[in-house]
């Protein structure tokens, strides 16, 4: 029999038989052969019996724990208080307290406690006045009936790159398939350019998606924004069958609040939803932008014209029930803002 093969722990019955045969004068090799137990194990059992007078497992047997419960609690406290602390810094803190633990053990303990290392999410910088405005908005609207939100036309702008950044995509591949064409993302020195879009949606579906400009650099002006509203806003509200006095949502970007934009909204009797600054998490269209970008980049458009065409096609394909669910769950985002006292939420 292969002596190197890992064996299960010997039962108490076998251990007692080893001692019985030893007491009767049997040699180590004979006992080993009769009981099919390695000679070294037989010798160990007999020596243990001579020293301790027992063949039972001794207290304290097994691998010694590298970290005690007190130190583990201390690690959790440090990370909970300061999520950006590194395992090396934790190691130094524990060392100063007389506990020596490797950073690998610290990372393992954190992982076992559900505290995994993650890239921090990017959120707008919220000052005290921003949080106050967000909290007031949430409290003012959290009790609004669902019919109110179903009559809102949600709008926003987004920029879509021709070539998605590699870290925004995932592929499933084998180890040696990294550079197969289907598993790579095309790249050029200056990113290939992008297209700026203005879009809108309501609970009943997606409205117009208007491309603003096809250039690497440049910004939308208030005049350009006014023209987009003139060509798309009322038509989208009509197509989506919103009520005549529908509610128009936009953020507080300067081009949105410019005099020329306000005049157009006033002249067309558009009811504008008062919006708290720095609050993209309160606009459900952000979820649709993400859906759109993922769908578009699966097609791998090769130029800006293809990108523009693909975006409009995929925008029209976004499911109506997806739009309805985003609006139906809107009160949850307001509840989260209230619970977090105006801070950014997962929404």
N, C-alpha and C positions, 0 to 999 in steps of 0.2 A: 504493500500500500504506500502511496506517495505521502511521505512524512510532512511535506510542505503544504499539503492541502489543509485549508482551514477547518478546524473541528468545532463542534458545538461544546459548550461547557459540560464537564462530566457530572453525571447525576450523583446524589449522595449515596445511592446504592452501590454504584461502581467504586466510589472512593472507599466505602467500607469494605468491599471485597478485596481491594488492593491491600488495605491494612491487615485484614484477616489472613490473607495468604502470606504477607510479610511476617506476621507473628508466628505462622506455622513453619517458617524457615525457607519459604520460596525466594528465589533470587529475582532481581529486577527484570532480567530478560525473560525468565519463565512466566512471571506475572504479566509482562507485556504481551507475550504470545498468547497466553490463555484468555486474556480479557480484551485483546485487540486494542491496546492503548500504547502510545509511544513510550519508549523507555524513559525519556526525559520527564514525561508527565508522571510516570510511576514514581520516579525518584523525587520529584517535587512534592507529591502527595505524602510520601513517607517522611520526608524531611520536615514538612509542615506539621505532621502529626507528632513527631518527636519534640519539636520546639514548642508548639502551642497546645498539644493534647487534643486537637480537634481537626476534622477535615472540612468543617463548614467555612463558608466565606467569611473573612475577617471584616470588621467595620472599617470604613474609609477606603475600601477596595474600589478600584476603577480610576478613570482619568480625573485628575483634580480640576475643578472648575477654574477657568482663567479669570473670572470676574464675579464678585459677590453681588447679592441683591442690592445692597446699599449703593455700590458703584454704578450698577445698572440704572437705578433710579436717578442718580446724579447725572448720568449721561442724558437721559430722557429730559430732565429738567433743563439742562444747558441748551439742548437743541430746540425745545419748546419755546424757551425764552429768546433765543437767537438762532433762527433757522439757517443763517448763512455761516455759522461756525463750522470749521473743518474738523475732520477726524484727528488731524495732527494737533490742532489747537485743543481739542478735548483731551487728547493723550497728555499734552503738557499740563493741563489743569489737574488731571488725576495724578500725574507724577508729582506735582507740587504738594498733593495731599497724601503722598506716600503709597499710591497704588500704581503698579507698573502693568500696563496693558498695551498690546500692540494696536496700531490704528486699524488693522484688518479685523481684529476682534471687535473693536468699537463699531465698525461699519456693519458687521454681521449682526450685532445686538440691535442696532438701530433698524436694520432691515426686518429682523424678527418682530420688532415692535410696530411695524408698519410705517416707519419713517424712512422712506427711500429717497435717494438723491435724485432730484429733478431740476430741470432748467426752470428758472423763475418765469412766470407769465408776465408779458409786457402789458401794463395798464397805464392809462393817462395819469399824469401827476395831479393829484387832488389836493388843493389847498383847503383851508377851513371853510372859506366861503363857498367853494364848490360842493363840499360835503353837506353843508347846510342847505344849499339850493336843491340838491338831489333828494335829501331827506324830506324837505317841504313838498317837492313834486310827488314823491312816493305817497306821502300821507294824504295829499290832496286827491290823488287818483286811485288809490288802492281799492276803494269801495265802489268804483265806477262799474256799472253793469256791463256784461259782455257785449251787449249791443253797441255800446259807446266805442269800444275798441274795434269792432267789426266795421265801423264807419270811418276809420282812420286810414289815410293814404300815407304809408311810410316811405320816406325817400332818403337818398344818400348818394355820394359819389365814391368811386373806388378806382384804383389804378391796377390794371392787369398786365403783368410782364409777358413778353413773348415767350421767353424761356423760363420755366419755373426754376426756382433755386433748388438744388439737390436735396437740401435738408427738409424741404416741404413735401417731398415725395418718398414713397417706399416701394421697393420691389422685393419679390420673393425669389431668391436665386440660390444656387449651390455655391460653394466656396470658390470654385475655379471658373465661375461664369460672370465675374464682375464686369468684364469689358465686352461682353456680348452686346451688340447694338440695342437689343430689346431691354437691356438692363442699365442703360446709360441715359444721361440727360444732356442734350446738346447745349453748348455754351459758346459765347463769343466774348471778345474783350470788353465790350461796353453793354452787355446784357441784351442786345438785340432790339431794344426799344420797348415801348409800352403803349397802351391805349387807356385814356381816361373815360370812364362811363358815368352817366347819371342814370339811376334806375328808381323804380317805385314798385310797391306791391301793397296788397290789402289782404284781408282774410279770404277773399274770393279768388285770389291768384296773383300772378305777376302782371304789372302794367308795362309801360314803355321802357325800353333800355336805349338810351341815346349816347352815342359816342361823341366825345367833346373835341378831342384833337388826337392826331397821330404823329407825335413828335417825342423825341427823347426828353426834352426839357420844355417847360412852359406851364403856365397856370391858367385856370379858368377865371375869367373876369366877371364882374357883376353883370355886365352887358350880355355876355355869353350865357350866364345863368338865367337872366330874364328871358332870353330867346328860347332857352330850353323849356322853361315854364310855359311860355306862350304856345309852343308847338306840341307839348306833351301832357301837361298837368291835367287840364280839363278833359282832354280826350281819354286819358287813363281812368279818371274818375268815372266817366261815362261807360267805358268798356267794362269796368269792374262792377258796375251797377251800384255805386255808392249813392247815398242819399244826396239830395240837392245841396244840403248844407253839410257836406262832408267836412272832416277835420284833416287839415294838412300838417304833416310833421316834417320838420327840417331841423338841423342843428344850428348852432350860432356862429357858423363860419362867416367871416366878414362879407363875402359876396352874397350870402343869404340875407344879411341884415342891412345891406347897402340901401341907400335911398331909392335907387332905381328898381330894386327888387321889391321893396316894401310898397312902392307906388303901384306896381303891377298887381300885387296881391290885393291891395285895397280896391283898385279899380275893378277887379274881377270878383270882389266880395268873397274872397277865400278866408275861411276860418282857420287861423294858424294856432297850433298847439304850442303853448309857452314851454320852452325846453330848457333844462338845466345844462350848463356847459360841461365839457369833459365827460360826457356820458354815452359813449358808443355802446356800452353794455346794456343800455336801456332801449336801444333800437334793434328790433328783431331782424331787420334787413341784413345785419352783420352775418347772421347764420346763412342767409341765402348767398351772400357774396362768397363765403367759404365753399358752399356747395357748387357754385358756378365755377370758381377757379379750379376746383378738383376735376370737375367734368370737362372743362376746356383743355386742361393740360394732359388729360388722357389721350386727346386727339393729336398732340404734338404739332400744332400749327407751325409752319415754317417761315411765315412772313406776317407783317402787321395786318394786311388785308384778310388773310385767312383767320387771324386771331379775332378780328372784328366780326367777321361772318360767323365764326364758331361761337363766339360769346352770345350773339343775338339768338342763334338757334338753340343753344343750351338754356338760355334764360327763358325762352318760351316753353321749354320742355319741363321746367321745374314743376313738380306736382302741386296741384291745388290743395290737396289735403295736407301737404307740408306747410303751406302758407297758413292754412286754417289752424293747424296745431300750434304754430308759433304764436299766433295772436291769442288763441284760447288759453295758453299758459302764461300770458303776459303778467297777470296779477302776481304770479310767483316771483318774478324779477323785482317787482315793487316791494313785496314782502321781504325779500332778501336785502334790499337797500335799507329798509326800516330796521331789520334785525342787525345789520352791520353799521347802523348809524351814519349812513350816507357814503360809506366806503365802496370801492369797486366790488362787483360780485362776479360769480362764475358765468353769469348770463352774457 
